[in-house]
Amino acid sequence: MNLFCFGLGFSAAHLVNAYRDRFSRVIGTTRSPEKRDQLAANGIEARLFGGGHDDERIVGDLAECDALLISASPEEGVDPVLQAYGDIIATSPRLSWIGYLSTIGVYGDQGGRWIDESEPANPGSKRSRERVAVEEEWLALGRRTGKPVQIFRLAGIYGPGRNAIRQLKAGTARRIIKPGQVFNRIHVEDIARTLLASMEKPRNGAIYNVCDDEPAPPQDVITFAAERLGIAPPPEVSFEEADLSPMGRSFYGECKRVSNRLIREELGVTMAYPTYREAMRDLAQSE
């Protein structure tokens, strides 16, 4: 199977690096010539995409790919991949799986209640409204062409190099307290497992929540991670007193408990890290 990735960010890069042997060929895009060269040094074919300097080989690559993963974010409400290559993707002869990485933020605030994929999107922010619009564009391509398009709504992503253990060691971790607030999370390994399972079982029009089993208060994660390191957790700070960015405040403005039942039951995904506890134990060793 040939895999083409528009965007080799944290999630896509983990999939490629951890499971490269699952694919005959992997090609990914980046905006940076320096990162392109770094990827090439690691054995990954890379193409420049964006900024008006697209690699002309992308058109041919798309004609030869079997699976297409899109992790590029909308730009001013427009999906850059569809804008540049939508017609080519629609006619790609070998393409049998398309995955678009979105966010559980499209559900907006749910007052802490449990929801699943049957919940209508109710985005509360501009960036989430843009995500919903782009999701629909990709789903429409699937309906129009018959090519299996899957939407993956990701929770807060963490993993090696990006986690509470690393924040505690760097002195940047904060225990912000907002009573009743919970978040779902997802380890990059479990994102990769879900994507691989979907590639083996495509379903056009599918939408999957990709999240852990246990939505939890953010301060609990910091406290548990500190215990694993044998250090005192940082002092508590109330949400009202925390000096958060507008984006940070917007995250705390939404509270929901998101179910991952569908990826487990339909795709057969076994979570490597069903809760933050298993992950923090491993990360305390590896970090």
N, C-alpha and C positions, 0 to 999 in steps of 0.2 A: 504494500500500500504506500503510495506517495502522499505525503502530508505537506500542505502549504499553510503557513501561518502569517496572517497579516498582523504584525506586532508580536515581538518576542519579549513581553514583559514578564513579571514575576511568575504568573501562572503558566503561561505558554512555555516559558523557558524551562520550568520544572518538568513539564510533560516531555519536552524534547530531550532534556538531559537525562532524565530517569528512565525513559522508555524508548530511546532511540533505536534499539534493536527490534522494536515492533514494526518499524517502517523501512521500506526499501530506500526511500529518499526523503529527506526533510529540507525544506527551504523556508526561510523566514525573512521578514522585512524589518528594517530599522531606518530611522531618519539620519543616523550618524555614520559617516564613513569610518570613523574610528571603531565604533561598535561592530560595523560590518566586518572589519579586518579582524577584530577579536573573535567574532563568531567563526569566521573562516579558519582561524588558528585552532579552534576547538572542533573542527570537522563539520561545521554547519554551514551550508550554503546560505548566503545572505544577499538580499537585494535592498537597494535604497528605495524608499517609498515615502512620498509626502514632500511638501515644500517645492513642488514643481520640478523635482529631479528624479522622477521614477525610472528605475532600471527597465530598459526596453525588453529584457528577457522575461518579465513578469507575465506578459501575454502568453508566451509559449509555455511557461511553467503552469499556468492555470489550465491549459489544454491537456496537460499530462498528469494533473493531480487527481487523486481519488478522494481525498478528504481535505476540507478547507476549514480552518479555525480562524475566527475573527475576534481579536481582542483589542482592536483599535477603538478609541473612544470617539463619540460624535464631536464634530467641530462646528461650533455655531449652529447646532441643531441639524447638521447634515452628516450622514455617514460617509466618510471619505472613501471607503472601499466600494460601496454601491455607486457612489458618484463617478468614480474613475473606472470601475471594472464590472459594473452590474450587468451590462449586456454580454460581456465575455463570459462571466460566471454562468449566466443563464443558458449559454450554449456550449459550455464545457462538456466534452463528450464522455469523459470518464468519471466525472464528479458524482459520488454516491453518498456523500455525507457532508453537511455544512453545520458548523456549530458557532453560535454567536454568544459571547460572554457578556451578560448583562448584570443586573444587581437586584437584590431583594428590596432595595430602596424604592422600586417602582410601586410597592404596596403602600407606601406612605405610613402614617401613624395609625396603628390599630389598637391603641390603648392597652397594650400588653397581652391581647388575646392570641390564642393559637389560630394560625391560618395555614392553608395549603394552596396548591396551584389553582384551585377552583375560585379563589378570592380574586375579584376584579382588581386590576391595577388602579391605584388611587394616589398618584405621585403628588408629593407636596412641595417639591423643589423644581427649579428649572432644569437642572441636570437630569433629574429622574423623569420629568416629562419628555425630555429629548430621548432618553433611553426607550421609553414606551413607544414613541414614534418610530424609532429605528428598528425596534423589535418587530413592529407591524410591517415595516418595509421588507425585512428579511422573510417573514412568514408569508407575505404576499408573493415574493419570488418563488417560494416553495409551492404555493398553490398554483401559480401560473405555469411553472416548469415541471412540476412533479419531482423535483430534486429534494431529498429529505433535508429539511431545515429544522434544527433543534435550538431552542433558546435555553441558556443556562443562567439562572438568576443566583448570583453568588452572594454569600454573606461576607462579613469582614474577613479578609484574607490574611493569613499569617503562615509562618513556616521558618525554615533556616534563614537566619540573617534578618528576619523581620518578625519580632515577637517580644513578649514581655520580659523574658530572660535577658535579651540583648538590651532592652530599655533600662532594666534595673542596673545592669553592669555599667551602662553609659551614664547613669544618673539622671535619665530623662523620664523615668516612669512616674506617673501621677495616679493617686487614688482619688478620683473625682466621685463624689457621692451625690446621686440624685435618687431619692427614694422611689422604689418601684421600677427603676430603669433596668432593662435587660437587653442584651444583644446576642444574636447568633454569630458564630464564627465558622471558618472553614480552613482547614490546613491545605496547603497546596498539593500534598500527596493525595488527598481525597478528591480534590478537583480533577487531578489527572486520572484517578481511578474511574471517576464518573464519565469523563470524556471517552476513555477507552471502552468502557462498557457500552456507551451509546454508539460508538463506531461499529461495534459488533451487532447492535440491534437498533438500526435507524428507525425513526418514526417521524414522518413528515408532519410538521406542526406541533411537535412536542415542546412543552415548557416544563422545565425541571427546577425545583428549588435545590440548591447545592449548599447545604449547611450542616452543622453538627446536630447532635441529639439534644443538647441541653443549652438553651439560651440562658445566659447568666449575667448577673451584675458585673460590670467591668472591674470594680474594685476587688471582687472575689478572685479574679484571675491574677491580678497583681499580687495579692496577699499569698495565694498559693504558690506562685512563681518565686516569691521571696523566701518562702519556707523551704522550697527545693534548694535554694542557694545558701540557706542557713544565715540569712541576713534579716534585719528588721525591714518591714515594708515602709514605703514613704508615708508621711503623715496624710491624714484625710483632708480633702479640700471640698467644700460644698460646691455644687454646680453653680450657684449664684455668685460665688466668689472666684471661681476659676476664670482665668484669663484665656478664654478659648477663641480661636479664629471663627469667623462666620460659618465656615464649613463644619468645624467641630461642633459648634452650637446646633447646627442643623441636624447632625447625627443624633445628638441627645434629644432633639425635638420629636424623634420617632421611636416608638416602643412597640415591639411585636414579638411573638414567639412563632417561629416558622418551622413547619414540619418538613422532614426529609423522607417521609414514608415512600414517596413515589420512586425515588432513585433506588431505594432498597428493594422494593417489591417488584417494580417493573424491570429495572436494569440489573438487579441482583448485586448491587454495590455493597461490599463489606467495608465499613469505615475503618481506616487505619487509626484514626483519632476521633472516636465518637464524642468525646468531650475534651475540654481544654486540659484536663488533668493528665491524661495519657501523653498528650503532646508536651506539656511542661516538664514531665519527668524525663522524656527523651531529650528535649532541648537543653535541659540543665546539664546533661552529660555532653552533648555535641557542641554546645556553644562555648 
